[in-house]
Amino acid sequence: MGKNLLKLRLENNFSQEKLCVELQRRGCDIGRSTYEKYEQGQLNIRISVLIELRKIYHCTYDDFFAELDLNE
C-alpha cells in the first residue's frame, strides 16, 4: 500500500509535510515521520487517515489497494 500512498501524494502535488498539516487540520493527529513509515510499508495506516486521504485526493478506496492482490 505504501507505493500507492506515495503515488497518490505525488500526483496531488503534496509534500509529506503539507499533507500532514492538511490531515491535522482535519483531525488526524499524524506527523511527517509517521506518514513516511506508511509510505515505506513500515507501519499500518489507520482507517481514519485513509478516510481523510480519500477526501483530500478525491479518489476511491480501490486506489489505495491497487495491485495489492497480484500474488493470488
PDB file of N, CA, C, O and CB in Angstrom:
ATOM      1  N   MET A   1       0.814  -1.193   0.000  1.00  0.00           N
ATOM      2  CA  MET A   1       0.000   0.000   0.000  1.00  0.00           C
ATOM      3  C   MET A   1       0.861   1.261   0.000  1.00  0.00           C
ATOM      4  O   MET A   1       0.437   2.311  -0.483  1.00  0.00           O
ATOM      5  CB  MET A   1      -0.928  -0.004   1.197  1.00  0.00           C
ATOM      6  N   GLY A   2       2.056   1.152   0.537  1.00  0.00           N
ATOM      7  CA  GLY A   2       2.931   2.318   0.615  1.00  0.00           C
ATOM      8  C   GLY A   2       3.194   2.965  -0.736  1.00  0.00           C
ATOM      9  O   GLY A   2       3.204   4.190  -0.854  1.00  0.00           O
ATOM     10  N   LYS A   3       3.408   2.124  -1.769  1.00  0.00           N
ATOM     11  CA  LYS A   3       3.653   2.660  -3.117  1.00  0.00           C
ATOM     12  C   LYS A   3       2.450   3.449  -3.615  1.00  0.00           C
ATOM     13  O   LYS A   3       2.605   4.480  -4.269  1.00  0.00           O
ATOM     14  CB  LYS A   3       3.980   1.521  -4.101  1.00  0.00           C
ATOM     15  N   ASN A   4       1.257   2.967  -3.308  1.00  0.00           N
ATOM     16  CA  ASN A   4       0.038   3.671  -3.725  1.00  0.00           C
ATOM     17  C   ASN A   4      -0.119   4.987  -2.978  1.00  0.00           C
ATOM     18  O   ASN A   4      -0.548   5.982  -3.562  1.00  0.00           O
ATOM     19  CB  ASN A   4      -1.197   2.790  -3.494  1.00  0.00           C
ATOM     20  N   LEU A   5       0.225   5.004  -1.697  1.00  0.00           N
ATOM     21  CA  LEU A   5       0.155   6.248  -0.929  1.00  0.00           C
ATOM     22  C   LEU A   5       1.119   7.282  -1.499  1.00  0.00           C
ATOM     23  O   LEU A   5       0.773   8.454  -1.646  1.00  0.00           O
ATOM     24  CB  LEU A   5       0.470   5.988   0.558  1.00  0.00           C
ATOM     25  N   LEU A   6       2.326   6.838  -1.816  1.00  0.00           N
ATOM     26  CA  LEU A   6       3.326   7.734  -2.398  1.00  0.00           C
ATOM     27  C   LEU A   6       2.852   8.255  -3.749  1.00  0.00           C
ATOM     28  O   LEU A   6       2.940   9.453  -4.017  1.00  0.00           O
ATOM     29  CB  LEU A   6       4.679   7.012  -2.550  1.00  0.00           C
ATOM     30  N   LYS A   7       2.350   7.365  -4.599  1.00  0.00           N
ATOM     31  CA  LYS A   7       1.883   7.750  -5.926  1.00  0.00           C
ATOM     32  C   LYS A   7       0.764   8.785  -5.847  1.00  0.00           C
ATOM     33  O   LYS A   7       0.796   9.792  -6.555  1.00  0.00           O
ATOM     34  CB  LYS A   7       1.405   6.523  -6.692  1.00  0.00           C
ATOM     35  N   LEU A   8      -0.214   8.543  -4.995  1.00  0.00           N
ATOM     36  CA  LEU A   8      -1.326   9.484  -4.855  1.00  0.00           C
ATOM     37  C   LEU A   8      -0.856  10.832  -4.328  1.00  0.00           C
ATOM     38  O   LEU A   8      -1.320  11.877  -4.785  1.00  0.00           O
ATOM     39  CB  LEU A   8      -2.392   8.910  -3.929  1.00  0.00           C
ATOM     40  N   ARG A   9       0.061  10.812  -3.371  1.00  0.00           N
ATOM     41  CA  ARG A   9       0.565  12.076  -2.815  1.00  0.00           C
ATOM     42  C   ARG A   9       1.276  12.882  -3.885  1.00  0.00           C
ATOM     43  O   ARG A   9       1.054  14.087  -4.005  1.00  0.00           O
ATOM     44  CB  ARG A   9       1.516  11.813  -1.633  1.00  0.00           C
ATOM     45  N   LEU A  10       2.132  12.228  -4.665  1.00  0.00           N
ATOM     46  CA  LEU A  10       2.870  12.938  -5.705  1.00  0.00           C
ATOM     47  C   LEU A  10       1.949  13.422  -6.814  1.00  0.00           C
ATOM     48  O   LEU A  10       2.123  14.528  -7.325  1.00  0.00           O
ATOM     49  CB  LEU A  10       3.953  12.044  -6.285  1.00  0.00           C
ATOM     50  N   GLU A  11       0.975  12.608  -7.191  1.00  0.00           N
ATOM     51  CA  GLU A  11       0.016  13.016  -8.222  1.00  0.00           C
ATOM     52  C   GLU A  11      -0.789  14.245  -7.810  1.00  0.00           C
ATOM     53  O   GLU A  11      -1.252  15.010  -8.655  1.00  0.00           O
ATOM     54  CB  GLU A  11      -0.930  11.870  -8.536  1.00  0.00           C
ATOM     55  N   ASN A  12      -0.947  14.421  -6.506  1.00  0.00           N
ATOM     56  CA  ASN A  12      -1.719  15.551  -5.989  1.00  0.00           C
ATOM     57  C   ASN A  12      -0.830  16.693  -5.500  1.00  0.00           C
ATOM     58  O   ASN A  12      -1.301  17.622  -4.845  1.00  0.00           O
ATOM     59  CB  ASN A  12      -2.616  15.088  -4.860  1.00  0.00           C
ATOM     60  N   ASN A  13       0.458  16.612  -5.825  1.00  0.00           N
ATOM     61  CA  ASN A  13       1.421  17.690  -5.550  1.00  0.00           C
ATOM     62  C   ASN A  13       1.507  18.081  -4.076  1.00  0.00           C
ATOM     63  O   ASN A  13       1.547  19.264  -3.736  1.00  0.00           O
ATOM     64  CB  ASN A  13       1.058  18.904  -6.357  1.00  0.00           C
ATOM     65  N   PHE A  14       1.535  17.074  -3.214  1.00  0.00           N
ATOM     66  CA  PHE A  14       1.709  17.319  -1.792  1.00  0.00           C
ATOM     67  C   PHE A  14       3.097  16.860  -1.356  1.00  0.00           C
ATOM     68  O   PHE A  14       3.568  15.804  -1.780  1.00  0.00           O
ATOM     69  CB  PHE A  14       0.615  16.599  -0.976  1.00  0.00           C
ATOM     70  N   SER A  15       3.744  17.647  -0.518  1.00  0.00           N
ATOM     71  CA  SER A  15       4.911  17.150   0.211  1.00  0.00           C
ATOM     72  C   SER A  15       4.361  16.379   1.409  1.00  0.00           C
ATOM     73  O   SER A  15       3.193  16.541   1.763  1.00  0.00           O
ATOM     74  CB  SER A  15       5.889  18.334   0.662  1.00  0.00           C
ATOM     75  N   GLN A  16       5.174  15.555   2.027  1.00  0.00           N
ATOM     76  CA  GLN A  16       4.705  14.848   3.222  1.00  0.00           C
ATOM     77  C   GLN A  16       4.303  15.851   4.298  1.00  0.00           C
ATOM     78  O   GLN A  16       3.295  15.670   4.982  1.00  0.00           O
ATOM     79  CB  GLN A  16       5.798  13.890   3.759  1.00  0.00           C
ATOM     80  N   GLU A  17       5.084  16.889   4.441  1.00  0.00           N
ATOM     81  CA  GLU A  17       4.809  17.903   5.461  1.00  0.00           C
ATOM     82  C   GLU A  17       3.468  18.594   5.202  1.00  0.00           C
ATOM     83  O   GLU A  17       2.653  18.735   6.113  1.00  0.00           O
ATOM     84  CB  GLU A  17       5.941  18.943   5.500  1.00  0.00           C
ATOM     85  N   LYS A  18       3.246  19.020   3.970  1.00  0.00           N
ATOM     86  CA  LYS A  18       1.998  19.719   3.616  1.00  0.00           C
ATOM     87  C   LYS A  18       0.791  18.796   3.803  1.00  0.00           C
ATOM     88  O   LYS A  18      -0.260  19.220   4.283  1.00  0.00           O
ATOM     89  CB  LYS A  18       2.058  20.231   2.150  1.00  0.00           C
ATOM     90  N   LEU A  19       0.955  17.540   3.419  1.00  0.00           N
ATOM     91  CA  LEU A  19      -0.142  16.590   3.579  1.00  0.00           C
ATOM     92  C   LEU A  19      -0.468  16.371   5.052  1.00  0.00           C
ATOM     93  O   LEU A  19      -1.639  16.318   5.428  1.00  0.00           O
ATOM     94  CB  LEU A  19       0.206  15.257   2.914  1.00  0.00           C
ATOM     95  N   CYS A  20       0.548  16.245   5.875  1.00  0.00           N
ATOM     96  CA  CYS A  20       0.309  16.039   7.306  1.00  0.00           C
ATOM     97  C   CYS A  20      -0.369  17.239   7.946  1.00  0.00           C
ATOM     98  O   CYS A  20      -1.204  17.077   8.836  1.00  0.00           O
ATOM     99  CB  CYS A  20       1.619  15.750   8.021  1.00  0.00           C
ATOM    100  N   VAL A  21      -0.019  18.443   7.502  1.00  0.00           N
ATOM    101  CA  VAL A  21      -0.696  19.644   8.003  1.00  0.00           C
ATOM    102  C   VAL A  21      -2.177  19.589   7.657  1.00  0.00           C
ATOM    103  O   VAL A  21      -3.026  19.910   8.487  1.00  0.00           O
ATOM    104  CB  VAL A  21      -0.054  20.926   7.417  1.00  0.00           C
ATOM    105  N   GLU A  22      -2.487  19.176   6.417  1.00  0.00           N
ATOM    106  CA  GLU A  22      -3.889  19.069   5.997  1.00  0.00           C
ATOM    107  C   GLU A  22      -4.613  17.984   6.791  1.00  0.00           C
ATOM    108  O   GLU A  22      -5.762  18.171   7.189  1.00  0.00           O
ATOM    109  CB  GLU A  22      -3.979  18.770   4.488  1.00  0.00           C
ATOM    110  N   LEU A  23      -3.954  16.859   7.021  1.00  0.00           N
ATOM    111  CA  LEU A  23      -4.565  15.796   7.815  1.00  0.00           C
ATOM    112  C   LEU A  23      -4.813  16.263   9.251  1.00  0.00           C
ATOM    113  O   LEU A  23      -5.856  15.962   9.832  1.00  0.00           O
ATOM    114  CB  LEU A  23      -3.672  14.543   7.808  1.00  0.00           C
ATOM    115  N   GLN A  24      -3.868  16.987   9.814  1.00  0.00           N
ATOM    116  CA  GLN A  24      -4.035  17.515  11.175  1.00  0.00           C
ATOM    117  C   GLN A  24      -5.196  18.496  11.231  1.00  0.00           C
ATOM    118  O   GLN A  24      -5.968  18.504  12.189  1.00  0.00           O
ATOM    119  CB  GLN A  24      -2.740  18.199  11.656  1.00  0.00           C
ATOM    120  N   ARG A  25      -5.312  19.317  10.206  1.00  0.00           N
ATOM    121  CA  ARG A  25      -6.427  20.273  10.134  1.00  0.00           C
ATOM    122  C   ARG A  25      -7.766  19.549  10.135  1.00  0.00           C
ATOM    123  O   ARG A  25      -8.769  20.079  10.613  1.00  0.00           O
ATOM    124  CB  ARG A  25      -6.308  21.150   8.877  1.00  0.00           C
ATOM    125  N   ARG A  26      -7.774  18.328   9.594  1.00  0.00           N
ATOM    126  CA  ARG A  26      -8.990  17.521   9.520  1.00  0.00           C
ATOM    127  C   ARG A  26      -9.151  16.586  10.720  1.00  0.00           C
ATOM    128  O   ARG A  26     -10.043  15.738  10.721  1.00  0.00           O
ATOM    129  CB  ARG A  26      -8.988  16.711   8.244  1.00  0.00           C
ATOM    130  N   GLY A  27      -8.307  16.729  11.732  1.00  0.00           N
ATOM    131  CA  GLY A  27      -8.478  15.968  12.965  1.00  0.00           C
ATOM    132  C   GLY A  27      -7.645  14.705  13.090  1.00  0.00           C
ATOM    133  O   GLY A  27      -7.807  13.955  14.053  1.00  0.00           O
ATOM    134  N   CYS A  28      -6.751  14.451  12.131  1.00  0.00           N
ATOM    135  CA  CYS A  28      -5.870  13.283  12.216  1.00  0.00           C
ATOM    136  C   CYS A  28      -4.532  13.727  12.799  1.00  0.00           C
ATOM    137  O   CYS A  28      -3.785  14.473  12.167  1.00  0.00           O
ATOM    138  CB  CYS A  28      -5.673  12.613  10.810  1.00  0.00           C
ATOM    139  N   ASP A  29      -4.246  13.269  13.986  1.00  0.00           N
ATOM    140  CA  ASP A  29      -3.002  13.647  14.654  1.00  0.00           C
ATOM    141  C   ASP A  29      -1.865  12.777  14.118  1.00  0.00           C
ATOM    142  O   ASP A  29      -1.588  11.701  14.647  1.00  0.00           O
ATOM    143  CB  ASP A  29      -3.131  13.502  16.203  1.00  0.00           C
ATOM    144  N   ILE A  30      -1.219  13.259  13.069  1.00  0.00           N
ATOM    145  CA  ILE A  30      -0.182  12.488  12.398  1.00  0.00           C
ATOM    146  C   ILE A  30       0.974  13.391  12.011  1.00  0.00           C
ATOM    147  O   ILE A  30       0.778  14.485  11.481  1.00  0.00           O
ATOM    148  CB  ILE A  30      -0.745  11.779  11.160  1.00  0.00           C
ATOM    149  N   GLY A  31       2.174  12.920  12.281  1.00  0.00           N
ATOM    150  CA  GLY A  31       3.376  13.662  11.929  1.00  0.00           C
ATOM    151  C   GLY A  31       4.010  13.127  10.658  1.00  0.00           C
ATOM    152  O   GLY A  31       3.660  12.049  10.180  1.00  0.00           O
ATOM    153  N   ARG A  32       4.941  13.889  10.121  1.00  0.00           N
ATOM    154  CA  ARG A  32       5.588  13.510   8.882  1.00  0.00           C
ATOM    155  C   ARG A  32       6.335  12.190   8.993  1.00  0.00           C
ATOM    156  O   ARG A  32       6.296  11.385   8.063  1.00  0.00           O
ATOM    157  CB  ARG A  32       6.528  14.588   8.451  1.00  0.00           C
ATOM    158  N   SER A  33       7.008  11.953  10.099  1.00  0.00           N
ATOM    159  CA  SER A  33       7.766  10.700  10.238  1.00  0.00           C
ATOM    160  C   SER A  33       6.841   9.483  10.273  1.00  0.00           C
ATOM    161  O   SER A  33       7.202   8.417   9.776  1.00  0.00           O
ATOM    162  CB  SER A  33       8.625  10.736  11.510  1.00  0.00           C
ATOM    163  N   THR A  34       5.668   9.634  10.848  1.00  0.00           N
ATOM    164  CA  THR A  34       4.692   8.542  10.849  1.00  0.00           C
ATOM    165  C   THR A  34       4.185   8.306   9.436  1.00  0.00           C
ATOM    166  O   THR A  34       4.078   7.162   8.995  1.00  0.00           O
ATOM    167  CB  THR A  34       3.512   8.853  11.802  1.00  0.00           C
ATOM    168  N   TYR A  35       3.872   9.382   8.725  1.00  0.00           N
ATOM    169  CA  TYR A  35       3.377   9.222   7.360  1.00  0.00           C
ATOM    170  C   TYR A  35       4.443   8.594   6.463  1.00  0.00           C
ATOM    171  O   TYR A  35       4.129   7.786   5.588  1.00  0.00           O
ATOM    172  CB  TYR A  35       2.936  10.577   6.789  1.00  0.00           C
ATOM    173  N   GLU A  36       5.675   8.961   6.680  1.00  0.00           N
ATOM    174  CA  GLU A  36       6.777   8.368   5.918  1.00  0.00           C
ATOM    175  C   GLU A  36       6.808   6.851   6.116  1.00  0.00           C
ATOM    176  O   GLU A  36       7.065   6.107   5.170  1.00  0.00           O
ATOM    177  CB  GLU A  36       8.129   8.993   6.341  1.00  0.00           C
ATOM    178  N   LYS A  37       6.551   6.398   7.327  1.00  0.00           N
ATOM    179  CA  LYS A  37       6.518   4.964   7.615  1.00  0.00           C
ATOM    180  C   LYS A  37       5.359   4.277   6.907  1.00  0.00           C
ATOM    181  O   LYS A  37       5.481   3.119   6.508  1.00  0.00           O
ATOM    182  CB  LYS A  37       6.418   4.729   9.116  1.00  0.00           C
ATOM    183  N   TYR A  38       4.238   4.970   6.743  1.00  0.00           N
ATOM    184  CA  TYR A  38       3.128   4.423   5.959  1.00  0.00           C
ATOM    185  C   TYR A  38       3.582   4.176   4.523  1.00  0.00           C
ATOM    186  O   TYR A  38       3.342   3.108   3.958  1.00  0.00           O
ATOM    187  CB  TYR A  38       1.909   5.383   5.985  1.00  0.00           C
ATOM    188  N   GLU A  39       4.239   5.177   3.943  1.00  0.00           N
ATOM    189  CA  GLU A  39       4.681   5.064   2.554  1.00  0.00           C
ATOM    190  C   GLU A  39       5.756   3.999   2.374  1.00  0.00           C
ATOM    191  O   GLU A  39       5.847   3.387   1.311  1.00  0.00           O
ATOM    192  CB  GLU A  39       5.201   6.398   2.066  1.00  0.00           C
ATOM    193  N   GLN A  40       6.558   3.776   3.387  1.00  0.00           N
ATOM    194  CA  GLN A  40       7.620   2.775   3.311  1.00  0.00           C
ATOM    195  C   GLN A  40       7.130   1.376   3.674  1.00  0.00           C
ATOM    196  O   GLN A  40       7.882   0.406   3.583  1.00  0.00           O
ATOM    197  CB  GLN A  40       8.763   3.166   4.223  1.00  0.00           C
ATOM    198  N   GLY A  41       5.870   1.276   4.085  1.00  0.00           N
ATOM    199  CA  GLY A  41       5.321  -0.014   4.452  1.00  0.00           C
ATOM    200  C   GLY A  41       5.790  -0.518   5.806  1.00  0.00           C
ATOM    201  O   GLY A  41       5.700  -1.712   6.092  1.00  0.00           O
ATOM    202  N   GLN A  42       6.283   0.372   6.628  1.00  0.00           N
ATOM    203  CA  GLN A  42       6.783   0.004   7.956  1.00  0.00           C
ATOM    204  C   GLN A  42       5.721   0.103   9.037  1.00  0.00           C
ATOM    205  O   GLN A  42       5.922  -0.379  10.151  1.00  0.00           O
ATOM    206  CB  GLN A  42       7.949   0.879   8.324  1.00  0.00           C
ATOM    207  N   LEU A  43       4.598   0.720   8.720  1.00  0.00           N
ATOM    208  CA  LEU A  43       3.540   0.941   9.700  1.00  0.00           C
ATOM    209  C   LEU A  43       2.199   0.855   8.984  1.00  0.00           C
ATOM    210  O   LEU A  43       2.044   1.389   7.886  1.00  0.00           O
ATOM    211  CB  LEU A  43       3.708   2.320  10.418  1.00  0.00           C
ATOM    212  N   ASN A  44       1.244   0.196   9.591  1.00  0.00           N
ATOM    213  CA  ASN A  44      -0.101   0.105   9.019  1.00  0.00           C
ATOM    214  C   ASN A  44      -0.845   1.415   9.234  1.00  0.00           C
ATOM    215  O   ASN A  44      -0.816   1.998  10.318  1.00  0.00           O
ATOM    216  CB  ASN A  44      -0.888  -1.072   9.645  1.00  0.00           C
ATOM    217  N   ILE A  45      -1.501   1.857   8.192  1.00  0.00           N
ATOM    218  CA  ILE A  45      -2.218   3.132   8.238  1.00  0.00           C
ATOM    219  C   ILE A  45      -3.574   2.941   8.917  1.00  0.00           C
ATOM    220  O   ILE A  45      -4.237   1.921   8.725  1.00  0.00           O
ATOM    221  CB  ILE A  45      -2.401   3.712   6.810  1.00  0.00           C
ATOM    222  N   ARG A  46      -3.970   3.916   9.698  1.00  0.00           N
ATOM    223  CA  ARG A  46      -5.274   3.869  10.362  1.00  0.00           C
ATOM    224  C   ARG A  46      -6.376   4.174   9.354  1.00  0.00           C
ATOM    225  O   ARG A  46      -6.186   4.960   8.426  1.00  0.00           O
ATOM    226  CB  ARG A  46      -5.328   4.869  11.546  1.00  0.00           C
ATOM    227  N   ILE A  47      -7.516   3.548   9.549  1.00  0.00           N
ATOM    228  CA  ILE A  47      -8.648   3.757   8.644  1.00  0.00           C
ATOM    229  C   ILE A  47      -9.103   5.215   8.678  1.00  0.00           C
ATOM    230  O   ILE A  47      -9.551   5.739   7.658  1.00  0.00           O
ATOM    231  CB  ILE A  47      -9.818   2.826   9.019  1.00  0.00           C
ATOM    232  N   SER A  48      -9.000   5.865   9.808  1.00  0.00           N
ATOM    233  CA  SER A  48      -9.409   7.274   9.891  1.00  0.00           C
ATOM    234  C   SER A  48      -8.543   8.147   8.981  1.00  0.00           C
ATOM    235  O   SER A  48      -9.025   9.135   8.428  1.00  0.00           O
ATOM    236  CB  SER A  48      -9.319   7.777  11.348  1.00  0.00           C
ATOM    237  N   VAL A  49      -7.280   7.786   8.827  1.00  0.00           N
ATOM    238  CA  VAL A  49      -6.392   8.533   7.927  1.00  0.00           C
ATOM    239  C   VAL A  49      -6.770   8.239   6.471  1.00  0.00           C
ATOM    240  O   VAL A  49      -6.797   9.148   5.641  1.00  0.00           O
ATOM    241  CB  VAL A  49      -4.895   8.164   8.191  1.00  0.00           C
ATOM    242  N   LEU A  50      -7.059   6.976   6.163  1.00  0.00           N
ATOM    243  CA  LEU A  50      -7.480   6.632   4.805  1.00  0.00           C
ATOM    244  C   LEU A  50      -8.749   7.378   4.403  1.00  0.00           C
ATOM    245  O   LEU A  50      -8.873   7.846   3.271  1.00  0.00           O
ATOM    246  CB  LEU A  50      -7.705   5.128   4.689  1.00  0.00           C
ATOM    247  N   ILE A  51      -9.673   7.483   5.325  1.00  0.00           N
ATOM    248  CA  ILE A  51     -10.931   8.190   5.043  1.00  0.00           C
ATOM    249  C   ILE A  51     -10.643   9.637   4.655  1.00  0.00           C
ATOM    250  O   ILE A  51     -11.201  10.150   3.686  1.00  0.00           O
ATOM    251  CB  ILE A  51     -11.880   8.139   6.271  1.00  0.00           C
ATOM    252  N   GLU A  52      -9.777  10.286   5.412  1.00  0.00           N
ATOM    253  CA  GLU A  52      -9.450  11.683   5.109  1.00  0.00           C
ATOM    254  C   GLU A  52      -8.634  11.804   3.831  1.00  0.00           C
ATOM    255  O   GLU A  52      -8.831  12.750   3.068  1.00  0.00           O
ATOM    256  CB  GLU A  52      -8.685  12.312   6.268  1.00  0.00           C
ATOM    257  N   LEU A  53      -7.722  10.867   3.579  1.00  0.00           N
ATOM    258  CA  LEU A  53      -6.939  10.906   2.345  1.00  0.00           C
ATOM    259  C   LEU A  53      -7.839  10.763   1.121  1.00  0.00           C
ATOM    260  O   LEU A  53      -7.631  11.431   0.108  1.00  0.00           O
ATOM    261  CB  LEU A  53      -5.877   9.800   2.350  1.00  0.00           C
ATOM    262  N   ARG A  54      -8.840   9.890   1.221  1.00  0.00           N
ATOM    263  CA  ARG A  54      -9.778   9.724   0.112  1.00  0.00           C
ATOM    264  C   ARG A  54     -10.473  11.046  -0.194  1.00  0.00           C
ATOM    265  O   ARG A  54     -10.671  11.391  -1.359  1.00  0.00           O
ATOM    266  CB  ARG A  54     -10.819   8.633   0.436  1.00  0.00           C
ATOM    267  N   LYS A  55     -10.842  11.781   0.844  1.00  0.00           N
ATOM    268  CA  LYS A  55     -11.493  13.084   0.649  1.00  0.00           C
ATOM    269  C   LYS A  55     -10.527  14.108   0.053  1.00  0.00           C
ATOM    270  O   LYS A  55     -10.906  14.881  -0.828  1.00  0.00           O
ATOM    271  CB  LYS A  55     -12.048  13.606   1.984  1.00  0.00           C
ATOM    272  N   ILE A  56      -9.296  14.114   0.525  1.00  0.00           N
ATOM    273  CA  ILE A  56      -8.290  15.064   0.035  1.00  0.00           C
ATOM    274  C   ILE A  56      -7.977  14.800  -1.432  1.00  0.00           C
ATOM    275  O   ILE A  56      -7.913  15.731  -2.235  1.00  0.00           O
ATOM    276  CB  ILE A  56      -7.000  14.976   0.880  1.00  0.00           C
ATOM    277  N   TYR A  57      -7.782  13.533  -1.782  1.00  0.00           N
ATOM    278  CA  TYR A  57      -7.384  13.166  -3.137  1.00  0.00           C
ATOM    279  C   TYR A  57      -8.560  12.997  -4.098  1.00  0.00           C
ATOM    280  O   TYR A  57      -8.358  12.878  -5.307  1.00  0.00           O
ATOM    281  CB  TYR A  57      -6.594  11.896  -3.097  1.00  0.00           C
ATOM    282  N   HIS A  58      -9.775  12.985  -3.578  1.00  0.00           N
ATOM    283  CA  HIS A  58     -10.962  12.747  -4.417  1.00  0.00           C
ATOM    284  C   HIS A  58     -10.790  11.450  -5.215  1.00  0.00           C
ATOM    285  O   HIS A  58     -10.981  11.414  -6.430  1.00  0.00           O
ATOM    286  CB  HIS A  58     -11.205  13.949  -5.383  1.00  0.00           C
ATOM    287  N   CYS A  59     -10.428  10.401  -4.499  1.00  0.00           N
ATOM    288  CA  CYS A  59     -10.197   9.105  -5.143  1.00  0.00           C
ATOM    289  C   CYS A  59     -11.109   8.052  -4.509  1.00  0.00           C
ATOM    290  O   CYS A  59     -11.900   8.355  -3.616  1.00  0.00           O
ATOM    291  CB  CYS A  59      -8.699   8.682  -5.022  1.00  0.00           C
ATOM    292  N   THR A  60     -10.985   6.829  -4.979  1.00  0.00           N
ATOM    293  CA  THR A  60     -11.740   5.732  -4.396  1.00  0.00           C
ATOM    294  C   THR A  60     -10.830   4.954  -3.453  1.00  0.00           C
ATOM    295  O   THR A  60      -9.608   5.102  -3.496  1.00  0.00           O
ATOM    296  CB  THR A  60     -12.322   4.804  -5.498  1.00  0.00           C
ATOM    297  N   TYR A  61     -11.419   4.140  -2.616  1.00  0.00           N
ATOM    298  CA  TYR A  61     -10.613   3.280  -1.741  1.00  0.00           C
ATOM    299  C   TYR A  61      -9.812   2.281  -2.565  1.00  0.00           C
ATOM    300  O   TYR A  61      -8.727   1.866  -2.157  1.00  0.00           O
ATOM    301  CB  TYR A  61     -11.512   2.536  -0.730  1.00  0.00           C
ATOM    302  N   ASP A  62     -10.337   1.897  -3.718  1.00  0.00           N
ATOM    303  CA  ASP A  62      -9.610   0.970  -4.593  1.00  0.00           C
ATOM    304  C   ASP A  62      -8.245   1.528  -4.987  1.00  0.00           C
ATOM    305  O   ASP A  62      -7.299   0.766  -5.186  1.00  0.00           O
ATOM    306  CB  ASP A  62     -10.432   0.672  -5.850  1.00  0.00           C
ATOM    307  N   ASP A  63      -8.138   2.844  -5.099  1.00  0.00           N
ATOM    308  CA  ASP A  63      -6.860   3.451  -5.458  1.00  0.00           C
ATOM    309  C   ASP A  63      -5.778   3.159  -4.412  1.00  0.00           C
ATOM    310  O   ASP A  63      -4.601   3.054  -4.757  1.00  0.00           O
ATOM    311  CB  ASP A  63      -7.028   4.960  -5.627  1.00  0.00           C
ATOM    312  N   PHE A  64      -6.156   3.030  -3.167  1.00  0.00           N
ATOM    313  CA  PHE A  64      -5.187   2.724  -2.112  1.00  0.00           C
ATOM    314  C   PHE A  64      -4.707   1.280  -2.186  1.00  0.00           C
ATOM    315  O   PHE A  64      -3.579   0.972  -1.802  1.00  0.00           O
ATOM    316  CB  PHE A  64      -5.797   2.993  -0.743  1.00  0.00           C
ATOM    317  N   PHE A  65      -5.575   0.394  -2.686  1.00  0.00           N
ATOM    318  CA  PHE A  65      -5.290  -1.041  -2.678  1.00  0.00           C
ATOM    319  C   PHE A  65      -4.929  -1.594  -4.051  1.00  0.00           C
ATOM    320  O   PHE A  65      -4.829  -2.810  -4.220  1.00  0.00           O
ATOM    321  CB  PHE A  65      -6.475  -1.787  -2.141  1.00  0.00           C
ATOM    322  N   ALA A  66      -4.733  -0.728  -5.024  1.00  0.00           N
ATOM    323  CA  ALA A  66      -4.434  -1.157  -6.394  1.00  0.00           C
ATOM    324  C   ALA A  66      -3.217  -2.065  -6.434  1.00  0.00           C
ATOM    325  O   ALA A  66      -2.182  -1.769  -5.838  1.00  0.00           O
ATOM    326  CB  ALA A  66      -4.207   0.055  -7.296  1.00  0.00           C
ATOM    327  N   GLU A  67      -3.357  -3.169  -7.141  1.00  0.00           N
ATOM    328  CA  GLU A  67      -2.278  -4.121  -7.398  1.00  0.00           C
ATOM    329  C   GLU A  67      -1.776  -4.866  -6.153  1.00  0.00           C
ATOM    330  O   GLU A  67      -0.732  -5.516  -6.210  1.00  0.00           O
ATOM    331  CB  GLU A  67      -1.134  -3.399  -8.026  1.00  0.00           C
ATOM    332  N   LEU A  68      -2.489  -4.784  -5.053  1.00  0.00           N
ATOM    333  CA  LEU A  68      -2.047  -5.490  -3.845  1.00  0.00           C
ATOM    334  C   LEU A  68      -2.390  -6.969  -3.872  1.00  0.00           C
ATOM    335  O   LEU A  68      -1.815  -7.745  -3.109  1.00  0.00           O
ATOM    336  CB  LEU A  68      -2.662  -4.858  -2.622  1.00  0.00           C
ATOM    337  N   ASP A  69      -3.309  -7.375  -4.729  1.00  0.00           N
ATOM    338  CA  ASP A  69      -3.730  -8.775  -4.765  1.00  0.00           C
ATOM    339  C   ASP A  69      -3.139  -9.529  -5.953  1.00  0.00           C
ATOM    340  O   ASP A  69      -3.706 -10.532  -6.385  1.00  0.00           O
ATOM    341  CB  ASP A  69      -5.242  -8.859  -4.810  1.00  0.00           C
ATOM    342  N   LEU A  70      -2.022  -9.070  -6.482  1.00  0.00           N
ATOM    343  CA  LEU A  70      -1.415  -9.702  -7.643  1.00  0.00           C
ATOM    344  C   LEU A  70      -0.808 -11.065  -7.343  1.00  0.00           C
ATOM    345  O   LEU A  70      -0.569 -11.848  -8.263  1.00  0.00           O
ATOM    346  CB  LEU A  70      -0.365  -8.807  -8.205  1.00  0.00           C
ATOM    347  N   ASN A  71      -0.555 -11.363  -6.071  1.00  0.00           N
ATOM    348  CA  ASN A  71       0.083 -12.618  -5.696  1.00  0.00           C
ATOM    349  C   ASN A  71      -0.911 -13.746  -5.444  1.00  0.00           C
ATOM    350  O   ASN A  71      -0.521 -14.809  -4.960  1.00  0.00           O
ATOM    351  CB  ASN A  71       0.921 -12.411  -4.472  1.00  0.00           C
ATOM    352  N   GLU A  72      -2.160 -13.540  -5.755  1.00  0.00           N
ATOM    353  CA  GLU A  72      -3.179 -14.566  -5.505  1.00  0.00           C
ATOM    354  C   GLU A  72      -3.062 -15.717  -6.472  1.00  0.00           C
ATOM    355  O   GLU A  72      -3.843 -16.665  -6.400  1.00  0.00           O
ATOM    356  CB  GLU A  72      -4.567 -13.970  -5.592  1.00  0.00           C
TER     357      GLU A  72
END
